[in-house]
Amino acid sequence: MKPRHAAAFALVGWYLLLPPTFPDQLKVNIDAPISKWEHYAAFDSAQDCESTIQYLNDQDKKFTSAQRANPTTDEQSRAEQHVMSECIATDDPRLKEK
C-alpha cells in the first residue's frame, strides 16, 4: 500500500446509524436509504462502533421482567432500532444518496 493510500484509509471514520421509524407508527423502516438513517454516534474504528451496538443491545436486555412484559411502544421501537443498527464508514457513498 502506498503511503498516500494509507493516509486516506486512516481518515475513514465510522458512524453508528439507526434505521428510521415510519411516521406515527414507531415501526422500524429498514428499507429506508442509509442517507435517511439516524446518526447515533461517530467512531474512529469499526470495532468501537460494533462494541457500542453490542452495548446497546445488552442494555435493552436488562429491562426488568415487568418492563419486558409490558414495554412501551417507544421502548420496543428503540430496541428494534438497536438490533437493526449498522456501522457505516464515513466515506460510504450511500450517505450521499438523496
ABEGO torsion letter per residue (X at the ends): XBAAAAAAAAABBBBBBBBBBBBGAGBBBAABBAAABBBABBBABAAAAAAAAAAAAAAAAABBAAAAABBBAAAAAAAAAAAABBBBBAABAAAABX
